[in-house]
Amino acid sequence: MPIFRWRKQELRDRFYTPSFRGMYDRFADVIHDRVRAGDAMLDAGCGSGRVFQYRFDDAQRPRLIAGVDVTSEPKANANIDAAARADLAALPFADASFDIAISSHVAEHLTQPERVFAELARVLRPGGLLLLLTPNRWHYVTVGAALLPHRFHLRFNRWRGVDARDIFPTVYRANTARRLRALYEGAGFAVERIDQFETEPEYLAFSTPSYALGVAYERAVNRIELLRGLRVNLLAVGRKLEDP
């Protein structure tokens, strides 16, 4: 029997109650709280939908969910109604096409985040919302990731069951609360919230001792407000300002 094996669900069930809200749970909560029936919604950097699924009941479902990605993966994404292959810095949509845009774990890959935020602002109507989930660059996982070559990320993530098509190089040019606020405001958004929170230590699920250390870290940084800058997740909501 191998000493190290990936035990994500087993360890989560051992250390956390079923009611514990992980990062995708919390992002889905914000999405469902903000989306209204009849909205046109953009999933920016939607990928294949293998990692993050969001579901709406018939009473809330947007009239359109469009997905855009630099790969051809959106064609297989069950979350969306229409797919486009494009760079987020040059979106193939008219001005004010959408009521709401979401982006999950994309900002850390952006080499030109100012251009992307400006494009997202362009395709949102005045008063439209941009919801974003991305990791904090000062967390121990992202610090380690920045120091290691991409080939290591590929091997490690394949070992823990992540499809290689969902693994991209990271640059972390939009990945602090201060930087996110500046990007939102520079693109013409009023920032309504930027939450920082720690979730279960999924990256440490290769052994019980490593996972237990991660759980201790999670509980400490979530409890102590002075340590908020060391929490892994940044969840932001911005509203596009009305045209003058």
SVG drawing of the C-alpha trace seen along z (x, -y; Angstrom):
<svg xmlns="http://www.w3.org/2000/svg" viewBox="-40 -62 51 64">
<polyline fill="none" stroke="black" stroke-width="0.4" points="0.0,0.0 1.5,-3.4 2.5,-5.8 1.1,-8.7 -2.2,-8.6 -4.8,-11.2 -7.5,-11.1 -9.4,-14.4 -12.9,-13.2 -12.0,-10.8 -10.1,-13.5 -12.7,-16.2 -15.3,-13.9 -13.1,-13.1 -12.2,-16.7 -15.3,-18.7 -19.0,-18.5 -21.3,-18.1 -22.4,-21.7 -18.9,-23.2 -18.9,-25.5 -16.0,-25.1 -14.8,-27.7 -17.0,-26.6 -20.0,-26.4 -19.4,-29.9 -19.0,-31.3 -22.1,-29.5 -24.0,-31.1 -22.9,-34.5 -23.9,-33.7 -27.3,-32.5 -27.8,-35.5 -27.1,-37.9 -28.5,-36.3 -32.0,-37.2 -34.4,-35.4 -34.0,-36.8 -30.4,-38.0 -27.8,-37.5 -24.8,-36.0 -21.2,-35.6 -18.9,-33.0 -15.4,-34.4 -12.8,-31.7 -15.5,-29.0 -13.3,-26.1 -15.0,-22.7 -17.2,-23.0 -15.5,-19.8 -14.3,-21.6 -17.1,-24.0 -20.8,-23.5 -23.5,-25.9 -27.2,-25.1 -30.3,-27.3 -33.9,-26.2 -36.4,-27.2 -37.6,-30.2 -34.1,-31.8 -32.3,-30.6 -30.8,-33.4 -32.2,-33.7 -28.7,-33.2 -25.5,-31.8 -22.6,-32.5 -19.2,-31.0 -15.9,-32.2 -12.4,-30.6 -9.1,-30.7 -9.4,-26.9 -12.1,-24.9 -13.2,-23.4 -16.4,-25.4 -18.0,-23.3 -18.4,-20.5 -19.4,-22.7 -22.9,-21.7 -23.2,-24.9 -23.6,-27.2 -26.0,-27.8 -23.5,-29.3 -19.7,-29.0 -17.1,-31.3 -13.4,-30.8 -11.6,-34.1 -9.1,-35.9 -10.7,-37.6 -8.8,-40.8 -10.7,-40.9 -14.2,-39.6 -16.4,-38.9 -19.5,-40.7 -21.1,-44.1 -21.1,-46.7 -23.5,-46.2 -24.4,-42.7 -24.6,-41.1 -26.2,-41.8 -23.7,-39.8 -20.3,-38.2 -18.6,-35.5 -15.0,-34.3 -13.7,-31.4 -10.0,-30.8 -9.0,-32.7 -7.5,-36.0 -4.3,-34.2 -3.6,-33.3 -4.0,-36.8 -0.9,-38.4 -2.7,-41.6 -5.4,-41.9 -6.1,-45.6 -7.2,-44.8 -9.4,-41.9 -11.2,-44.0 -11.7,-46.8 -13.2,-44.3 -15.5,-42.8 -16.7,-46.3 -17.3,-47.0 -19.6,-44.0 -21.6,-44.6 -24.5,-47.0 -24.3,-50.0 -25.2,-48.5 -24.0,-45.1 -22.1,-42.8 -18.7,-41.1 -18.3,-38.2 -14.8,-36.8 -13.1,-34.0 -9.3,-33.6 -6.5,-32.6 -4.5,-35.0 -0.9,-35.2 0.4,-35.3 -1.1,-31.9 1.4,-29.1 0.0,-27.1 0.4,-30.0 3.8,-31.0 4.9,-27.4 3.3,-27.3 5.1,-30.5 8.4,-29.0 7.9,-25.7 8.0,-25.0 4.9,-24.4 5.9,-20.8 5.7,-20.1 2.2,-21.5 1.2,-19.3 2.5,-16.1 1.2,-17.0 -2.3,-17.9 -2.6,-14.9 -1.7,-12.8 -4.5,-14.3 -7.0,-13.7 -7.2,-17.0 -7.6,-16.8 -4.4,-18.2 -6.7,-20.3 -7.7,-22.3 -4.1,-23.2 -2.6,-26.5 0.5,-28.5 -0.1,-31.1 1.3,-34.6 -0.6,-36.1 -0.8,-39.7 -4.3,-40.3 -4.1,-38.3 -4.2,-40.5 -7.3,-42.3 -5.6,-45.6 -4.7,-44.7 -8.2,-43.4 -9.8,-46.6 -7.5,-48.7 -8.4,-46.6 -12.1,-46.9 -12.0,-50.6 -9.7,-51.2 -12.2,-49.5 -15.1,-51.6 -16.6,-49.3 -17.7,-50.1 -16.4,-47.4 -19.2,-46.0 -17.2,-43.3 -13.9,-41.5 -14.0,-38.6 -10.9,-36.5 -11.5,-33.1 -9.6,-29.8 -11.2,-26.5 -10.3,-22.8 -6.6,-22.1 -7.2,-20.1 -3.6,-20.4 -2.4,-18.6 -4.7,-15.6 -1.8,-13.2 -1.5,-12.2 -3.4,-12.6 -0.6,-14.6 -0.2,-17.1 -4.0,-17.5 -4.3,-18.0 -1.7,-20.7 -3.7,-22.4 -6.8,-22.2 -5.1,-23.8 -3.9,-26.6 -7.4,-27.0 -9.0,-27.4 -6.4,-29.8 -6.4,-32.2 -10.2,-32.2 -10.5,-32.9 -7.9,-35.6 -8.7,-38.8 -5.1,-40.0 -4.3,-36.9 -6.9,-37.6 -4.1,-38.4 -3.0,-34.8 -6.3,-33.2 -6.3,-31.4 -9.5,-32.7 -10.4,-36.1 -14.1,-36.5 -15.0,-39.9 -18.2,-41.6 -18.1,-44.8 -20.9,-46.8 -20.3,-48.7 -20.9,-52.4 -23.7,-54.1 -22.6,-55.9 -22.1,-59.7"/>
</svg>
